Amino acid sequence: MSNENVIYFDHEGDFSLWEQTCLPIGNGYLGASMFGGIRRERIVFNEKTLWAGGPCENRPEYYGGNKRDKYKYVKQVQEALKDGSYDKVLQLLPELTGDGDFGSYLLLCDMVIDFNIPNGQATDYRRALDIDKSLYSCEFSVAGIKYTREAFASYPARVIVFKFTASEKGSLGFVLGVEKTHPCNISADEDGMLHYSGYIEDNGMRFDSRAVIQTDGEMMTKNGKLVVTNATEAVIYVTAATDYEMKYPVYRSGADPATVTIPIIQAASLLGWDALYDEHYADYSAIYNRVKLALNDDGADMPADRLLEAYRKGDRAAMNKLETLYFQYGRYLLISSSREGSLPANLQGVWNESNTPPWCCDYHINVNLQMNYWGAYNTNMAETVPPLVDFLDSLREPGRLTAKEYYNITSTDAEPENGWTAHTQCSPFGWTAPGWDFYWGWSTAAVAWLMQNIWEHYEFTGDKKYLADKIYPIMRESVKFYTQWLVYDEKQDRLVSSPTYSPEHGPATIGNTYEQSLIAQLFDDFLKAAAVLNTDPELCSKVREMLPKLDPYHIGNHQTAVR
């Protein structure tokens, strides 16, 4: 039985098939994905806070997507639903939407490396992601020379590091540059520094990225690129940062991101490949190695594309191998894209090749963000969750505006944390409004669902201080929102959320199971949390009274006899 978890291919990736053929590395802050090109390599490079959208000179009236005073229409929809006037409901639903420039997660750049490789066919090609070691590699031979390329992304050092070697002395050469850039300055110096800095046209966000090469060969600059010749080995250290700050309402630190990147790149280049990798592996393996999985005979050893083919054909060994790999790959991706200090994993973790990515590569909270973290606790990776907790905490203040404009739930000086909410689509700039189409953008119970993710932190860790300091205040204010939102429905004889819309299912209804059950779960979890902390007796009393009146689960009209 094989105990190694390695995804590998025996051929180059297709530059036009990023998701299908790239192998990714990441450290929470940064992501890189490699195609394994022989003579030209394209490395898709990301910094997770690099976003379009949000408050800026172009949007001085930015309001988190909220339209004002929409709670009046919410009340009208509630009445129309209660009266069974669905035609009127359909006329009113467009009023229950958000507005404005949402933005999207952006590509920082492509790092492009053109290698000086002799003429001839490459043999013994293998590119691999060793999940157990959190290490990428690519190796092949041309004209009797073996070329090896390796890479890892270090969370402790906040860098991505590449190492290129050739088996024959002086036979390694390449040119390093950047493409697909934003408005920027690009410079290269004789000391081996490639500097790419600039701003985002949409919102003026500033970024700074630096790559430093150390080599035993010769180095020169040419047209803003670094040129290495006559080398046997070269190591490249890469980092990046922006002036984003997770703080309402401006979301900017005011600091030059170079003040972050310069000390990081200096420290990394002093440590070197070996010490950086040892530090990286110790950090990664401390989390990853807590869980092992073996499924019978998983001895199928074949490239990933052929493994998929064998799996589809029902090859039992291939099925065991792929499912084991898939399980550990999911853990690897979460460790690599969600670590304390940066944003949580987005729809694509931290990896993105486009400035117009699908669904804005955002934070969809009607199921997707929750799903990202479902494996965090039951596969023993609690360290990946603080970014999610911090992000939800950052949504509370803008979420109070959404509670005010759409639900008439207002926070005041006397009651500053009177309720917050958010809907389907969130951004790092406090977009908590409904989406710009009701049928996918309205999801009142999405936040209640997310509260399960963070309550689990206490259930799995028993960390009472973290519960009190970080998790409970978020839950408590969410509970306050729902206690004011629910209304009594005479026909159903229960408290309901209205209007409700099941994600990707619909229709607009009163008290669907999706929302009723999630709110009930939140209430139940809140009572447990409050009991642990021995606090909030008045709010707890109110929740205990309301909880049984939610009555979330009913037997439907369509019943099938079981024989």
C-alpha positions in Angstrom: 0.0 0.0 0.0 1.4 3.4 -1.0 1.5 6.0 1.8 2.6 8.9 -0.5 0.2 11.6 -1.5 1.6 12.9 -4.7 -0.3 14.4 -7.7 1.9 14.2 -10.8 1.9 14.4 -14.6 4.2 13.1 -17.2 3.7 16.1 -19.6 3.6 19.9 -19.6 0.4 21.7 -18.7 -1.6 23.6 -21.2 -1.4 27.4 -20.6 -5.0 27.7 -21.7 -6.2 25.2 -19.1 -5.2 26.8 -15.9 -7.6 25.0 -13.4 -7.2 21.6 -15.1 -3.4 21.4 -15.5 -1.8 23.7 -12.9 -0.3 22.6 -9.6 -0.8 25.2 -6.9 1.1 26.3 -3.8 0.1 29.0 -1.3 0.7 30.4 2.2 -2.6 32.2 3.0 -1.2 35.5 1.8 0.2 34.5 -1.6 -0.6 31.9 -4.2 1.3 30.6 -7.2 0.3 27.9 -9.8 2.7 26.3 -12.2 2.1 24.7 -15.6 5.5 22.9 -15.7 6.5 24.4 -19.1 9.9 23.1 -20.4 11.2 26.1 -22.3 8.8 28.7 -21.0 7.1 28.6 -17.7 4.1 30.7 -16.8 3.5 31.1 -13.0 0.1 32.6 -12.1 0.9 34.8 -9.1 -1.7 36.1 -6.5 -1.9 38.3 -3.5 -5.1 37.6 -1.7 -6.1 41.2 -0.7 -5.7 42.5 -4.3 -9.3 43.4 -5.1 -11.2 45.8 -7.3 -14.3 47.5 -5.8 -15.0 49.2 -2.5 -14.6 52.8 -1.3 -12.3 55.0 -3.3 -12.1 58.3 -5.2 -14.2 56.8 -8.0 -16.9 55.8 -5.5 -17.1 58.5 -2.8 -20.6 57.5 -1.9 -19.8 53.8 -1.5 -22.4 52.2 0.8 -21.7 48.5 0.8 -24.1 47.9 -2.1 -27.1 48.9 0.1 -30.0 50.8 -1.2 -31.7 53.1 1.3 -35.1 52.5 3.0 -35.8 49.2 1.3 -37.4 47.8 4.5 -40.6 49.5 3.3 -40.7 47.1 0.3 -39.8 44.2 2.5 -42.9 44.8 4.5 -45.0 45.0 1.3 -43.6 41.7 0.1 -44.4 40.1 3.5 -48.0 41.3 3.3 -48.4 40.2 -0.3 -47.0 36.7 0.5 -49.4 36.5 3.5 -52.3 37.4 1.2 -51.3 35.0 -1.5 -50.8 37.8 -4.0 -47.8 36.3 -5.8 -48.1 38.5 -8.9 -47.6 41.5 -6.6 -44.7 39.7 -4.9 -43.0 39.3 -8.3 -43.4 43.0 -9.0 -41.9 44.0 -5.7 -38.9 41.6 -5.6 -36.6 43.7 -7.8 -36.7 46.3 -5.0 -35.0 43.9 -2.6 -31.7 44.1 -4.3 -28.3 45.8 -3.9 -26.6 48.2 -6.2 -23.1 49.5 -7.1 -19.7 48.3 -8.2 -19.1 45.0 -6.4 -15.5 44.5 -7.7 -13.7 41.2 -7.9 -10.5 39.4 -6.8 -7.7 40.2 -9.2 -4.6 38.5 -10.7 -1.5 40.2 -9.5 0.6 39.1 -12.6 2.0 36.3 -14.5 5.6 35.6 -13.7 7.1 34.4 -17.0 10.4 32.5 -17.2 12.0 31.8 -20.5 14.7 29.0 -20.1 17.7 28.5 -22.3 17.3 24.8 -23.0 19.3 22.9 -25.7 17.5 21.7 -28.8 16.1 18.2 -28.5 13.2 16.2 -27.0 12.7 16.3 -23.3 12.7 12.9 -21.6 11.8 11.5 -18.2 9.4 14.4 -17.6 7.6 14.6 -14.3 5.9 17.5 -12.6 4.4 16.8 -9.2 2.8 18.3 -6.1 3.9 16.3 -3.1 1.0 17.0 -0.7 2.7 15.4 2.3 5.8 17.6 1.9 3.9 20.7 0.5 6.5 20.9 -2.2 6.2 21.3 -6.0 8.7 19.9 -8.4 9.3 19.5 -12.1 12.2 17.5 -13.7 13.2 16.3 -17.1 16.3 15.8 -19.2 17.3 17.3 -22.5 20.5 16.5 -24.4 21.8 14.6 -21.4 21.3 17.4 -18.9 18.8 16.9 -16.1 16.9 20.0 -15.1 15.1 20.2 -11.7 12.7 22.9 -10.6 11.1 23.1 -7.1 8.9 25.5 -5.3 7.1 26.0 -1.9 5.1 28.7 -0.2 6.1 29.5 3.3 3.6 30.9 5.8 6.2 31.7 8.5 8.4 33.6 6.1 5.5 35.0 3.9 7.4 34.2 0.7 7.2 31.8 -2.3 10.6 30.3 -3.1 11.7 28.6 -6.3 14.9 26.6 -6.9 16.2 25.7 -10.4 19.2 23.3 -10.9 21.0 21.7 -13.8 23.1 18.5 -13.6 25.8 20.0 -15.8 27.8 22.9 -14.5 27.0 26.2 -16.1 24.1 24.9 -18.2 21.3 26.8 -16.4 20.0 30.0 -18.0 16.8 31.9 -18.0 15.0 35.3 -18.2 12.5 36.3 -15.5 9.9 38.9 -16.2 6.2 39.7 -15.5 3.2 40.0 -17.8 -0.5 40.7 -17.4 0.3 43.6 -15.2 -1.7 46.4 -13.7 -0.6 50.1 -14.1 2.9 49.8 -12.6 6.6 50.4 -12.5 8.8 47.5 -13.3 12.5 47.6 -12.6 15.4 45.1 -12.4 18.8 45.7 -10.8 22.2 44.0 -11.1 21.9 42.7 -7.5 19.1 40.4 -8.6 16.0 42.3 -7.6 12.9 42.4 -9.9 10.5 45.0 -8.5 6.9 45.3 -9.7 4.8 47.9 -8.0 1.7 49.9 -8.9 -2.0 50.4 -8.3 -5.4 49.1 -9.3 -7.1 51.4 -11.8 -10.6 50.7 -10.3 -9.9 51.8 -6.7 -6.4 53.0 -6.5 -5.3 50.1 -4.2 -1.5 50.0 -4.1 0.6 46.9 -4.3 4.3 46.0 -4.2 5.9 42.8 -5.3 9.6 41.8 -5.2 11.6 38.9 -6.6 15.2 38.3 -5.6 17.5 35.9 -7.4 20.5 34.2 -5.9 22.7 32.2 -8.2 26.2 30.8 -8.8 25.9 32.1 -12.4 26.1 35.5 -14.0 23.3 38.0 -13.8 22.3 41.0 -15.8 19.2 43.1 -16.5 17.5 43.7 -19.8 14.3 45.6 -20.5 13.0 45.3 -17.0 13.8 41.6 -16.7 16.5 39.6 -14.9 18.8 37.4 -17.0 20.7 34.5 -15.6 23.4 32.7 -17.6 26.1 30.1 -17.0 24.5 28.9 -13.8 24.1 25.5 -12.1 21.7 26.6 -9.5 19.4 29.6 -8.9 17.0 30.4 -6.1 14.2 33.0 -6.4 12.4 34.5 -3.4 9.1 36.2 -4.1 6.7 38.2 -2.0 3.9 40.8 -2.4 1.6 43.0 -0.3 -1.0 45.7 -0.8 -2.2 48.6 1.3 -5.5 46.8 2.1 -6.6 46.8 5.7 -9.6 44.8 7.0 -11.1 47.9 8.7 -14.3 49.7 8.0 -15.0 52.2 6.4 -11.8 53.0 4.3 -10.2 49.5 4.1 -6.7 51.0 3.5 -3.8 51.0 5.9 -2.3 54.3 4.6 1.1 52.6 4.6 3.3 51.9 1.6 3.2 48.2 0.9 6.9 48.3 0.3 7.3 48.6 4.1 5.9 45.1 4.3 7.7 43.5 1.3 11.3 44.8 1.8 11.9 43.3 5.3 10.2 40.1 4.2 12.4 39.6 1.1 15.6 40.6 2.9 15.0 38.1 5.7 14.1 35.3 3.3 17.2 35.8 1.1 19.4 35.7 4.2 17.9 32.4 5.4 18.2 30.6 2.0 16.3 27.7 0.5 17.2 24.9 3.0 16.4 26.9 6.2 13.3 28.3 4.7 12.0 24.9 3.6 12.8 23.4 7.0 10.8 26.2 8.7 8.0 25.8 6.2 7.7 22.1 6.5 7.7 22.2 10.3 4.9 24.7 10.2 2.9 22.8 7.5 3.4 19.3 8.8 2.4 20.3 12.4 -1.1 20.7 11.0 -1.2 18.4 8.0 0.3 15.3 9.7 -2.5 15.0 12.3 -4.7 13.0 9.9 -3.8 10.0 7.8 -6.2 8.2 5.4 -5.8 4.8 3.9 -8.5 3.1 1.7 -7.7 -0.6 1.2 -5.2 -1.1 -1.6 -4.4 2.3 -3.0 -1.3 1.1 -4.9 -2.3 2.6 -8.2 0.7 4.7 -9.3 0.0 6.7 -12.4 -0.2 10.3 -13.6 -3.2 12.3 -12.4 -5.0 12.4 -15.8 -4.6 8.6 -16.3 -5.7 8.1 -12.7 -8.9 10.0 -13.4 -9.5 7.8 -16.5 -9.0 4.6 -14.5 -11.3 5.9 -11.8 -14.1 6.5 -14.3 -13.6 3.0 -15.6 -14.1 1.6 -12.1 -10.5 0.5 -11.4 -10.8 -0.3 -7.7 -7.1 0.5 -6.9 -7.4 3.8 -8.8 -10.6 4.7 -7.0 -8.9 4.1 -3.6 -5.9 6.1 -4.6 -7.7 9.1 -6.1 -10.2 9.4 -3.2 -7.3 9.3 -0.7 -5.4 11.9 -2.7 -8.6 14.0 -3.0 -9.1 14.0 0.7 -5.6 15.1 1.5 -5.5 17.6 -1.4 -8.6 19.3 0.1 -6.7 19.6 3.4 -3.6 20.9 1.6 -5.6 23.5 -0.2 -7.2 24.9 2.9 -3.9 25.0 4.8 -2.4 26.8 1.8 -5.1 29.4 1.4 -6.3 30.2 4.9 -3.9 31.1 7.6 -4.1 33.7 10.3 -3.3 37.3 9.2 -4.9 37.4 5.8 -8.4 37.0 4.3 -10.2 33.7 4.4 -10.2 31.3 1.5 -12.4 32.7 -1.3 -14.2 30.8 -4.0 -10.9 29.7 -5.5 -8.9 29.6 -2.3 -6.1 32.1 -3.1 -5.5 31.2 -6.8 -6.9 33.2 -9.7 -5.6 33.7 -13.2 -8.1 36.3 -14.3 -9.2 39.9 -13.6 -12.8 38.9 -14.4 -13.0 35.6 -12.6 -16.2 33.5 -12.3 -18.6 34.8 -9.6 -15.9 37.5 -9.0 -13.9 34.9 -7.1 -15.7 36.4 -4.1 -17.2 35.2 -0.7 -20.5 33.5 -1.5 -22.1 32.8 1.9 -25.2 31.0 0.8 -23.1 27.8 1.0 -19.7 28.2 -0.6 -17.7 29.9 2.1 -19.3 27.5 4.6 -18.2 24.5 2.5 -14.6 25.8 2.3 -14.3 25.2 6.1 -16.4 22.1 6.6 -13.3 20.0 6.8 -11.3 22.4 9.0 -12.3 20.9 12.4 -13.1 17.3 11.7 -9.8 16.9 9.9 -8.0 18.7 12.8 -7.0 22.0 11.2 -8.4 24.6 13.5 -5.5 27.0 12.6 -7.1 27.6 9.3 -10.2 29.2 10.7 -9.2 32.5 12.3 -9.3 34.3 9.0 -12.9 33.3 8.6 -13.7 34.5 12.2 -11.9 37.8 11.6 -13.7 38.3 8.3 -17.1 37.8 9.8 -16.2 40.2 12.6 -15.2 42.8 10.0 -18.7 42.4 8.3 -20.6 43.4 11.5 -20.2 47.1 11.2 -21.2 47.4 7.5 -23.8 44.6 8.1 -25.6 46.9 10.5 -26.3 49.3 7.6 -27.9 46.4 5.7 -29.9 45.5 8.8 -31.1 49.1 8.9 -31.9 49.7 5.2 -33.6 46.3 4.5 -34.9 45.2 7.9 -35.4 48.4 9.8 -33.2 47.0 12.6 -31.1 50.0 13.7 -28.0 50.2 15.9 -27.8 53.3 18.1 -25.4 54.9 20.6 -27.5 53.3 23.3 -27.5 49.9 21.5 -24.4 49.9 19.2 -24.5 46.2 18.4 -28.2 45.7 17.7 -28.0 43.3 14.8 -26.0 42.7 11.6 -26.6 40.7 8.5 -25.3 39.9 5.1 -26.5 38.2 2.0 -25.3 35.9 -0.8 -22.2 37.8 -2.0 -19.7 39.5 0.2 -16.4 41.3 -0.5 -13.5 42.4 1.7 -14.9 45.9 1.4 -18.0 45.3 3.6 -20.5 44.5 0.8 -23.3 43.0 2.8 -26.3 44.1 0.7 -28.4 41.6 -1.3 -27.1 40.8 -4.8 -28.3 42.8 -7.8 -30.9 40.1 -8.6 -33.3 38.9 -5.9 -33.3 35.3 -7.1 -29.7 34.6 -6.3 -28.9 37.6 -4.1 -31.4 37.3 -1.2 -30.3 35.0 1.5 -31.3 36.2 5.0 -30.1 33.1 6.8 -26.7 32.9 5.2 -25.1 34.5 8.3 -26.9 32.1 10.6 -25.3 29.3 8.6 -21.9 30.8 9.0 -22.3 30.9 12.7 -22.2 27.1 12.7 -18.7 27.3 11.3 -17.3 29.5 14.0 -19.3 27.9 16.9 -17.6 24.7 16.0 -14.3 26.2 16.9 -15.3 26.0 20.6 -16.9 22.6 20.1 -13.7 21.1 18.8 -11.1 23.1 20.7 -12.7 23.9 24.0 -11.0 27.3 23.9 -13.2 29.3 26.2 -11.2 32.5 25.9 -11.4 32.5 22.1 -15.1 31.8 22.4 -15.6 34.8 24.7 -13.2 37.2 22.9 -13.9 36.5 19.2 -16.8 34.1 18.5 -19.5 35.0 21.0 -19.8 38.7 20.2 -20.4 37.8 16.5 -23.0 35.2 17.3 -24.7 37.4 19.9 -25.2 40.3 17.5 -26.4 37.9 14.8 -28.9 36.4 17.2 -30.1 39.9 18.1 -30.8 40.5 14.4 -32.9 37.4 14.0 -34.9 37.9 17.2 -36.1 41.2 15.7 -36.6 39.9 12.2 -38.8 37.0 12.8 -42.6 37.6 12.5 -45.6 35.5 13.5 -47.5 33.8 10.7 -51.1 32.9 11.6 -51.7 30.4 8.9 -48.6 28.4 9.9 -48.9 29.2 13.6 -45.2 29.8 14.0 -42.5 32.4 13.8 -41.1 32.8 10.3 -38.5 34.5 8.3 -40.2 36.2 5.3 -39.5 36.6 2.5 -37.3 33.5 2.1 -35.6 32.1 -1.0 -33.7 28.8 -1.0 -30.4 29.2 -2.8 -30.6 28.0 -6.4 -34.0 26.5 -5.7 -36.6 29.1 -4.8 -39.3 30.3 -4.9 -39.9 33.3 -2.7 -41.9 32.0 0.2 -42.7 32.4 3.9 -40.5 30.5 6.3 -38.8 27.9 4.1 -37.0 25.0 5.7 -33.6 26.3 4.7 -34.0 29.5 6.7 -36.1 28.2 9.6 -33.7 25.4 10.3 -30.6 27.5 10.1 -32.0 30.2 12.5 -33.1 27.4 14.9 -29.6 25.9 14.8 -28.1 29.3 15.6 -30.5 29.9 18.5 -29.6 26.5 19.9 -25.9 27.0 19.5 -26.2 30.5 21.0 -27.9 29.1 24.1 -25.0 26.6 24.6 -22.4 29.4 24.1 -24.1 31.7 26.6 -24.3 28.9 29.1 -20.6 28.2 28.7 -19.8 31.9 29.4 -22.7 32.3 31.9 -23.9 35.5 30.3 -26.9 37.3 28.7 -29.8 35.9 30.7 -32.3 38.3 29.2 -31.4 37.6 25.6 -31.3 33.8 26.4 -34.7 34.0 27.9 -36.1 35.6 24.7 -34.3 33.0 22.5 -35.7 30.1 24.6 -39.2 31.4 24.1 -38.8 31.9 20.4 -36.9 28.7 19.5 -39.8 26.2 19.6 -42.0 28.6 17.7 -39.7 28.3 14.7 -40.9 24.7 14.1 -38.6 24.3 11.1 -39.3 20.7 10.0 -42.6 19.6 8.4 -43.8 16.6 6.5 -44.4 17.7 2.9 -47.5 17.1 0.8 -45.8 14.7 -1.5 -45.2 11.4 0.4 -43.9 8.2 -1.0 -44.7 4.9 0.6 -41.6 2.9 1.6 -42.1 -0.9 1.2 
